[in-house]
Amino acid sequence: MTQTIARIKREGKHFEIVVDMEAALDFKKGKGSVAEFLLTETIFTDSKKGNVASQKELQECFQTTDSNAIAEKIVKNGEVLVTQEKRDEDQERRIKQVIDFLVTNTINPQNGHPHTAERIKNAINEAHVHIKNIPIENQIPEIMSAISSKLPIKIETRKVKIIVPAIHTGKAYGLVTQYKETENWLNDGSLEVIASIPSGLIMEFYDKLNSMTHGSVITEEVKQ
């Protein structure tokens, strides 16, 4: 167990609670309960100084004085302070995710061979790439641009023609256009997209697309 503080600012006032860090972070993601993360029912205005919030302040700012209800609001809507060790662990996890993605989905365009994890990690370190706390797929272009001066690298893709029936375009649009080269709306309301999808993601892509369209989507790989 790692003890830490969760805090929030309401009506210009600061409120803090003492929590178990891992359990509070899980609760913020929708897992567990207040009882699992809350280490003391006291609501502070400054936990280091031991300043306790008054019942009046709690009622005015949270519309309740119930400590469990307030703790839930603080963790869900406020900030859970994490240790440096936790930040380092999260950063290492994100770096590994990037390396795994690039190993699976990229090649050396000079010889067509895949890169090793070690070579990619070295390039990331040499280029001083900062991996952000956002979905990995959303920062791959920026990362590849940064390491391209250290390593010849290219995403290996498969080109696919996709036709989504009109009834499912609302659900599937975001997914298919994420990788689109062209899109064309057909007379019957169907959506035709030519997409270039990273080879390592192709099966996951098909699974998601078939789930969204109940298997009614039409796909055809296009020779490049």
C-alpha positions as CSV (number, residue, x, y, z in Angstrom):
1,M,0.0,0.0,0.0
2,T,1.2,3.5,-0.9
3,Q,-0.3,6.4,1.0
4,T,-0.9,9.6,-0.8
5,I,-3.3,12.6,-1.0
6,A,-6.3,13.2,-3.3
7,R,-7.3,16.8,-3.6
8,I,-9.8,19.1,-5.3
9,K,-10.6,22.8,-5.4
10,R,-14.2,23.8,-4.8
11,E,-15.6,27.4,-4.5
12,G,-12.1,28.7,-4.2
13,K,-11.2,26.3,-1.3
14,H,-8.9,23.3,-1.2
15,F,-10.0,19.9,0.1
16,E,-7.8,16.9,0.7
17,I,-8.2,13.3,1.8
18,V,-5.7,10.6,2.7
19,V,-5.9,7.6,0.3
20,D,-4.3,4.4,-0.8
21,M,-2.7,5.5,-4.2
22,E,-3.3,2.3,-6.2
23,A,-6.8,1.8,-5.0
24,A,-7.7,5.5,-5.6
25,L,-6.3,5.4,-9.2
26,D,-8.3,2.2,-9.8
27,F,-11.5,3.9,-8.5
28,K,-10.8,6.9,-10.8
29,K,-10.9,4.3,-13.7
30,G,-14.2,2.9,-12.4
31,K,-12.9,0.0,-10.4
32,G,-13.4,-0.7,-6.7
33,S,-15.1,1.2,-3.9
34,V,-14.5,4.2,-1.6
35,A,-13.9,1.7,1.3
36,E,-10.9,0.3,-0.6
37,F,-9.1,3.6,-1.1
38,L,-10.1,5.9,1.8
39,L,-7.7,5.6,4.7
40,T,-9.3,8.2,7.0
41,E,-12.8,9.8,6.9
42,T,-11.3,13.2,7.8
43,I,-11.7,15.8,5.1
44,F,-8.8,18.3,5.3
45,T,-8.2,21.8,3.9
46,D,-4.5,21.2,4.4
47,S,-3.5,17.6,5.4
48,K,0.2,18.5,6.1
49,K,-0.9,21.1,8.7
50,G,-3.7,19.0,10.0
51,N,-6.3,21.6,9.1
52,V,-9.8,20.0,9.0
53,A,-12.6,21.3,6.9
54,S,-15.7,22.5,8.8
55,Q,-19.1,21.0,8.4
56,K,-20.3,24.3,7.0
57,E,-17.5,24.3,4.3
58,L,-18.3,20.8,3.3
59,Q,-22.1,21.5,3.0
60,E,-21.5,24.6,1.0
61,C,-19.0,23.1,-1.4
62,F,-20.2,19.5,-1.7
63,Q,-23.9,19.8,-0.7
64,T,-23.3,17.0,1.9
65,T,-21.2,16.3,4.9
66,D,-20.9,12.6,4.3
67,S,-17.2,11.7,4.1
68,N,-17.7,8.8,1.7
69,A,-19.7,10.8,-0.7
70,I,-17.2,13.7,-0.6
71,A,-14.3,11.3,-1.0
72,E,-15.9,9.8,-4.1
73,K,-16.2,13.3,-5.6
74,I,-12.7,14.2,-4.7
75,V,-11.1,11.1,-6.3
76,K,-13.4,11.1,-9.4
77,N,-13.2,14.8,-10.2
78,G,-10.0,15.9,-8.5
79,E,-6.3,14.9,-8.6
80,V,-4.7,11.8,-7.0
81,L,-1.0,12.6,-6.3
82,V,1.3,9.9,-7.5
83,T,4.9,9.1,-6.3
84,Q,7.9,9.6,-8.5
85,E,8.3,5.8,-8.5
86,K,4.7,5.5,-10.0
87,R,5.4,8.1,-12.6
88,D,8.6,6.3,-13.6
89,E,6.7,2.9,-13.8
90,D,4.0,4.5,-16.0
91,Q,6.6,6.0,-18.3
92,E,8.5,2.7,-18.6
93,R,5.2,1.0,-19.5
94,R,4.4,3.6,-22.2
95,I,7.9,3.3,-23.7
96,K,7.4,-0.5,-23.8
97,Q,4.1,-0.1,-25.5
98,V,5.7,2.2,-28.2
99,I,8.6,-0.2,-28.7
100,D,6.2,-3.2,-29.1
101,F,4.0,-1.2,-31.5
102,L,7.0,-0.2,-33.7
103,V,8.6,-3.7,-33.6
104,T,5.3,-5.2,-34.8
105,N,4.3,-2.5,-37.4
106,T,7.4,-1.1,-38.9
107,I,10.3,-2.1,-41.2
108,N,13.6,-0.7,-42.3
109,P,12.7,0.7,-45.8
110,Q,16.3,0.2,-46.9
111,N,16.1,-3.6,-46.7
112,G,12.5,-4.5,-45.8
113,H,13.6,-6.1,-42.5
114,P,11.9,-5.5,-39.2
115,H,13.8,-3.6,-36.5
116,T,14.7,-5.2,-33.2
117,A,13.3,-3.8,-29.9
118,E,16.8,-2.9,-28.8
119,R,17.5,-0.7,-31.9
120,I,14.2,1.1,-31.5
121,K,14.7,1.7,-27.8
122,N,18.2,3.1,-28.6
123,A,16.8,5.4,-31.2
124,I,14.1,6.7,-28.8
125,N,16.8,7.4,-26.2
126,E,19.2,9.0,-28.6
127,A,16.4,11.3,-30.0
128,H,15.3,12.2,-26.4
129,V,11.7,11.3,-27.3
130,H,9.1,12.1,-24.6
131,I,6.3,9.6,-24.5
132,K,3.1,11.4,-23.6
133,N,0.3,10.2,-21.4
134,I,-2.1,9.8,-24.3
135,P,-3.0,6.8,-26.4
136,I,0.1,5.4,-28.1
137,E,-1.5,5.3,-31.6
138,N,-2.1,9.1,-31.4
139,Q,1.6,9.9,-31.0
140,I,3.2,7.4,-33.3
141,P,3.7,9.8,-36.3
142,E,5.4,12.3,-34.0
143,I,7.6,9.6,-32.4
144,M,8.6,8.2,-35.8
145,S,9.4,11.7,-37.1
146,A,11.7,12.2,-34.1
147,I,13.6,8.9,-34.4
148,S,13.8,8.9,-38.2
149,S,17.1,10.8,-38.0
150,K,18.6,8.0,-35.9
151,L,16.9,5.0,-37.6
152,P,15.5,4.4,-41.1
153,I,11.9,3.4,-40.3
154,K,8.6,3.0,-42.1
155,I,5.2,1.7,-41.0
156,E,4.3,-1.5,-42.9
157,T,0.7,-1.2,-43.9
158,R,-2.0,-3.1,-45.8
159,K,-4.3,-1.3,-48.0
160,V,-8.0,-2.2,-47.7
161,K,-11.1,-1.2,-49.5
162,I,-14.0,-1.0,-47.0
163,I,-17.7,-0.6,-47.7
164,V,-19.8,0.1,-44.6
165,P,-23.6,-0.2,-45.0
166,A,-25.6,3.0,-44.4
167,I,-27.2,1.8,-41.2
168,H,-23.8,1.3,-39.5
169,T,-21.8,4.3,-40.8
170,G,-22.5,6.4,-37.7
171,K,-20.8,3.8,-35.4
172,A,-18.0,2.8,-37.8
173,Y,-17.0,6.1,-39.3
174,G,-14.5,7.0,-36.6
175,L,-12.7,3.7,-36.9
176,V,-12.5,3.4,-40.6
177,T,-11.5,7.0,-41.2
178,Q,-8.7,6.8,-38.7
179,Y,-6.6,5.1,-41.4
180,K,-8.3,6.5,-44.5
181,E,-6.6,7.5,-47.7
182,T,-9.9,8.3,-49.5
183,E,-13.6,8.2,-48.6
184,N,-16.6,8.2,-50.9
185,W,-20.3,8.3,-49.9
186,L,-22.3,6.0,-52.3
187,N,-25.8,6.7,-53.6
188,D,-27.4,4.2,-51.1
189,G,-25.8,6.0,-48.2
190,S,-23.0,3.4,-47.8
191,L,-19.5,4.6,-47.1
192,E,-16.6,3.4,-49.2
193,V,-13.1,4.0,-47.7
194,I,-9.6,3.1,-48.9
195,A,-7.5,2.7,-45.8
196,S,-3.9,1.9,-45.0
197,I,-3.8,-0.1,-41.8
198,P,-0.6,-1.1,-39.9
199,S,-0.1,-4.8,-40.5
200,G,0.1,-5.6,-36.8
201,L,-3.3,-4.0,-36.2
202,I,-5.2,-5.5,-39.1
203,M,-6.9,-8.4,-37.3
204,E,-7.9,-6.2,-34.3
205,F,-9.2,-3.7,-36.9
206,Y,-11.3,-6.4,-38.6
207,D,-12.7,-7.6,-35.3
208,K,-13.8,-4.1,-34.2
209,L,-15.3,-3.4,-37.6
210,N,-17.2,-6.6,-37.7
211,S,-18.5,-6.1,-34.2
212,M,-19.7,-2.6,-35.0
213,T,-21.4,-3.6,-38.2
214,H,-22.7,-7.1,-37.0
215,G,-20.5,-8.6,-39.8
216,S,-22.2,-6.7,-42.6
217,V,-19.2,-4.7,-43.7
218,I,-17.5,-5.6,-47.0
219,T,-13.7,-5.6,-47.0
220,E,-11.2,-6.3,-49.8
221,E,-7.4,-6.0,-49.6
222,V,-5.9,-3.9,-52.4
223,K,-2.6,-4.9,-53.9
224,Q,0.0,-2.2,-53.6
